[in-house]
Amino acid sequence: MIDGRPVKHLCHRGQQVRLEGLDFPVTISWYYFKTDKGVFLKRYVISTTPLKASTISWWGKRRWQIEGFFKTAKHRFGLDKFGQCTLLGVYRWLILSITSYLLAHWAYLSFDFPHPLDWGKAAFLALSTFLPHFVLSLLLLNIERLRPLALSHGIDITISKCNI
């Protein structure tokens, strides 16, 4: 704040303050976010319009949920590797991303998942349900890659196809 105090020293939600570098006052509120480990973190929310503290906190919580969705989409569904240069490439990437999201969501809805939802587990469940041959191919490639390590420890891994 302009007077040198940090924001964490505010006592009341909904206070109007002037922050360094801004020419106008903002209204500050906060809420407590519960992490997966049960720890509560204080999240600050500012508004450029004077609103009630409860309204600012409500919008702030919703914003962080949206940010969580985009973080999930970015890291769990490969959008952080986005490198398409053409419009057709962008469309293809979006269709693949939406399809993978929907498959993971359907797998989540189909099976009894504990809360909170782990998108990584849901994505793997969708992959193993809808594309089991792909999962098995990845497993076989991993075994082949680690075969020299197993041999160095006296373990010989042999994979043979059985007729069922």
C-alpha positions in Angstrom: 0.0 0.0 0.0 1.1 3.6 -0.4 1.7 4.1 3.3 4.2 1.2 3.3 2.1 -1.5 5.0 1.7 -4.9 3.4 -1.8 -6.0 2.4 -1.7 -8.9 4.9 -1.9 -6.3 7.8 -5.4 -5.2 6.8 -8.0 -6.0 9.4 -11.3 -5.7 7.6 -12.5 -7.1 4.3 -13.9 -4.5 1.9 -11.4 -1.8 2.7 -10.6 0.7 0.0 -6.8 1.3 -0.2 -4.4 2.8 -2.6 -1.7 0.5 -3.9 1.7 1.6 -5.0 1.8 2.1 -8.8 -2.0 2.7 -9.1 -3.6 6.1 -9.5 -7.0 5.0 -8.2 -8.2 3.2 -5.0 -9.1 -0.5 -5.0 -11.3 -2.5 -2.7 -9.6 -5.5 -1.1 -11.1 -8.7 0.3 -9.9 -12.2 0.9 -11.0 -15.7 1.5 -9.4 -18.9 2.8 -8.7 -21.7 0.2 -8.5 -25.2 1.5 -5.7 -27.3 -0.2 -5.8 -31.0 -0.9 -3.7 -31.4 2.3 -6.3 -29.6 4.5 -4.2 -26.5 4.9 -6.0 -23.1 4.5 -4.3 -20.5 2.4 -5.3 -16.8 2.4 -6.2 -15.6 -1.1 -6.5 -11.9 -1.7 -8.9 -10.4 -4.2 -9.0 -6.8 -5.4 -11.8 -4.9 -7.2 -11.5 -1.6 -9.0 -15.2 -0.9 -8.3 -16.4 -0.5 -4.7 -18.3 -3.7 -4.0 -19.2 -5.5 -0.8 -16.5 -7.7 0.6 -18.7 -10.8 0.3 -19.3 -10.1 -3.4 -15.5 -9.6 -4.1 -14.7 -12.8 -2.3 -17.4 -14.7 -4.2 -16.1 -13.5 -7.5 -12.5 -14.2 -6.4 -13.3 -17.8 -5.5 -15.0 -18.4 -8.9 -12.0 -16.9 -10.7 -9.6 -19.3 -9.0 -11.8 -22.2 -10.0 -11.6 -21.1 -13.6 -7.8 -20.7 -13.2 -7.7 -24.2 -11.9 -9.5 -25.5 -14.9 -7.1 -23.8 -17.3 -4.1 -25.1 -15.3 -5.6 -28.6 -15.6 -6.3 -28.2 -19.3 -2.8 -26.8 -19.9 -0.8 -29.5 -18.1 -3.0 -32.6 -18.1 -4.2 -32.3 -21.7 -1.1 -31.0 -23.4 -2.0 -27.4 -24.1 1.3 -26.3 -22.6 3.0 -28.0 -25.7 0.8 -26.0 -28.1 2.9 -25.0 -31.1 0.5 -24.8 -34.0 1.1 -22.1 -36.6 -1.9 -22.5 -38.9 -5.6 -22.1 -38.3 -6.2 -25.7 -39.3 -3.6 -26.8 -36.8 -5.3 -24.8 -34.1 -8.6 -26.4 -34.9 -7.1 -29.9 -34.8 -5.4 -29.2 -31.5 -8.6 -27.8 -30.0 -10.6 -30.8 -31.2 -8.1 -33.3 -29.7 -7.9 -31.4 -26.4 -11.7 -31.2 -26.1 -12.0 -34.9 -27.0 -9.4 -35.9 -24.4 -11.1 -33.7 -21.8 -14.6 -35.2 -22.5 -13.2 -38.8 -22.4 -11.6 -38.1 -19.0 -14.8 -36.5 -17.8 -16.9 -39.5 -18.9 -14.5 -41.9 -17.3 -14.8 -39.8 -14.1 -18.6 -40.0 -14.3 -18.7 -43.7 -15.1 -16.6 -44.9 -12.2 -16.8 -44.1 -8.5 -14.1 -41.5 -8.1 -13.2 -40.0 -4.7 -13.4 -36.2 -4.3 -11.5 -34.0 -5.2 -11.2 -35.1 -8.8 -7.6 -36.0 -9.9 -7.6 -35.3 -13.6 -4.4 -37.4 -14.1 -6.1 -40.5 -12.7 -9.3 -39.8 -14.7 -7.3 -39.3 -17.9 -5.4 -42.6 -17.3 -8.7 -44.4 -16.6 -10.1 -43.0 -19.8 -7.0 -44.1 -21.7 -7.0 -47.6 -20.3 -10.8 -48.0 -20.8 -11.1 -46.7 -24.3 -7.6 -47.5 -25.7 -6.2 -50.5 -23.8 -3.9 -51.6 -26.6 -2.2 -48.2 -26.4 -1.6 -48.5 -22.7 -0.2 -52.0 -23.2 2.1 -50.8 -25.9 3.4 -48.1 -23.6 4.0 -50.8 -20.9 5.8 -53.0 -23.3 8.0 -50.1 -24.6 8.8 -49.3 -21.0 9.8 -52.9 -20.2 12.0 -53.0 -23.3 13.7 -49.8 -22.3 14.4 -51.1 -18.7 15.5 -54.6 -19.9 19.2 -53.8 -19.7 18.8 -52.6 -16.1 16.9 -55.8 -15.2 19.5 -57.9 -16.8 22.3 -56.1 -14.9 20.5 -57.2 -11.7 20.1 -60.8 -12.8 16.5 -60.6 -13.9 15.6 -61.7 -17.4 12.2 -60.4 -18.6 10.7 -62.3 -21.5 7.4 -61.3 -23.1 5.5 -63.8 -25.2 2.1 -63.6 -26.7 -0.4 -66.1 -25.4 -3.4 -67.2 -27.4 -6.6 -66.8 -25.4 
